């Protein structure tokens, strides 16, 4: 398991297993957990579109997710109540399936993106994921107070004459890019499992926000390590093993 | 009054359409102003207009340059199912726990959704009342409070203005308003403000 061939994929996934649950806590705080699926599908569609156009899939996936994250603010009035994420999910899925159906190259990558391709992650992927997670986790921690304020006292920024959009748009962009990177490493559902299940557990059990963030990352990391070992040992695809393991843990302790 | 923090002249405010009668008010440092009147005369709308949320249809609002406002609305903060402790709530606005009643001080490490409705309301109110602000706007602050809570709030408001802030509060509780306010404006309806 610790040969180089598995060490790099393991470390790449571990970075995401620490970052995604923390991101998931903020998405759940904002009632935006559907965003995880939405950005993942948009990233998958962007990656396939890039591949068909002769551009690196990673660039296409991240650009599409960033565009969705930054752009949804301009349609916020028309797309209130989570409609933006539902439409992004549907649009991303439809485009990805159509591209996969009509392009043999895209079909292969499409399967890899939706099922996850963790074991095929190379050092170039690690060099992208590691620094991103080292920036994203402290940045989320820095945005924590403002995001909590915007949720609990939505009038606070207005009353203090402070603009709330840099906080919200900054978070949207951070979420979109993190999920795009995660989708191209862990796949759509593997990423969703890490964004959804650990925050669901700690929102029920944690005594405070700070401890919730810590335990969310811890559950994500332990679940990831266990799933990696089981999937490798039993020669099974990683994503479904991770999802089943996290669901079992969640049902036991949430 | 030249030393004002907030002054309005014939202010008519509303959301989609005008909802208040023209209102003149003036608030200086150390004052507590009460807005009372029946439902629907636009008391909360006035607070909304002062913070820039509601629309000013006519008249004028003058705020001292650099004025910091804090607003407590009647909306219940969405903390159900959220792992947020009392201490963490206070830290959001930088409010100090100093001066909180003992029945809340001993529960600051608990999650907010494990507190009673009254305890949660008072802590949410305290978080805004003690936020760094020159003027604190409170909308029906005595809702959900028992007699002990209301009594503690009276003394907390006086201490807050004694330290240099001013307060505008909207309330249906006439006894509370007359006990804590230096001046009271009774909004009587769209045609008249007394």
HADDOCK unambig.tbl for C-alpha pairs under 7 A between the chains (distance, minus, plus):
assign (segid A and resid 145 and name CA) (segid B and resid 92 and name CA) 5.85 0.50 0.50
assign (segid A and resid 149 and name CA) (segid B and resid 92 and name CA) 6.33 0.50 0.50
assign (segid A and resid 152 and name CA) (segid B and resid 77 and name CA) 5.18 0.50 0.50
assign (segid A and resid 152 and name CA) (segid B and resid 78 and name CA) 5.94 0.50 0.50
assign (segid A and resid 153 and name CA) (segid B and resid 77 and name CA) 6.75 0.50 0.50
assign (segid A and resid 155 and name CA) (segid B and resid 71 and name CA) 6.88 0.50 0.50
assign (segid A and resid 156 and name CA) (segid B and resid 70 and name CA) 6.50 0.50 0.50
assign (segid A and resid 156 and name CA) (segid B and resid 71 and name CA) 6.63 0.50 0.50
assign (segid A and resid 158 and name CA) (segid B and resid 51 and name CA) 6.34 0.50 0.50
assign (segid A and resid 158 and name CA) (segid B and resid 52 and name CA) 6.87 0.50 0.50
assign (segid A and resid 159 and name CA) (segid B and resid 51 and name CA) 4.78 0.50 0.50
assign (segid A and resid 159 and name CA) (segid B and resid 69 and name CA) 5.18 0.50 0.50
assign (segid A and resid 159 and name CA) (segid B and resid 70 and name CA) 5.63 0.50 0.50
assign (segid A and resid 159 and name CA) (segid B and resid 71 and name CA) 6.31 0.50 0.50
assign (segid A and resid 160 and name CA) (segid B and resid 68 and name CA) 5.47 0.50 0.50
assign (segid A and resid 160 and name CA) (segid B and resid 69 and name CA) 5.43 0.50 0.50
assign (segid A and resid 160 and name CA) (segid B and resid 70 and name CA) 6.63 0.50 0.50
assign (segid A and resid 203 and name CA) (segid B and resid 81 and name CA) 6.18 0.50 0.50
assign (segid A and resid 203 and name CA) (segid B and resid 82 and name CA) 5.71 0.50 0.50
assign (segid A and resid 203 and name CA) (segid B and resid 83 and name CA) 5.41 0.50 0.50
assign (segid A and resid 204 and name CA) (segid B and resid 81 and name CA) 6.48 0.50 0.50
assign (segid A and resid 206 and name CA) (segid B and resid 83 and name CA) 5.71 0.50 0.50
assign (segid A and resid 207 and name CA) (segid B and resid 83 and name CA) 5.84 0.50 0.50
assign (segid A and resid 207 and name CA) (segid B and resid 85 and name CA) 6.84 0.50 0.50
assign (segid A and resid 207 and name CA) (segid B and resid 110 and name CA) 6.70 0.50 0.50
assign (segid A and resid 207 and name CA) (segid B and resid 111 and name CA) 5.86 0.50 0.50
assign (segid A and resid 208 and name CA) (segid B and resid 83 and name CA) 4.86 0.50 0.50
assign (segid A and resid 208 and name CA) (segid B and resid 84 and name CA) 4.66 0.50 0.50
assign (segid A and resid 208 and name CA) (segid B and resid 85 and name CA) 5.03 0.50 0.50
assign (segid A and resid 208 and name CA) (segid B and resid 111 and name CA) 6.34 0.50 0.50
assign (segid A and resid 209 and name CA) (segid B and resid 83 and name CA) 5.16 0.50 0.50
assign (segid A and resid 209 and name CA) (segid B and resid 84 and name CA) 4.86 0.50 0.50
assign (segid A and resid 212 and name CA) (segid B and resid 83 and name CA) 6.71 0.50 0.50
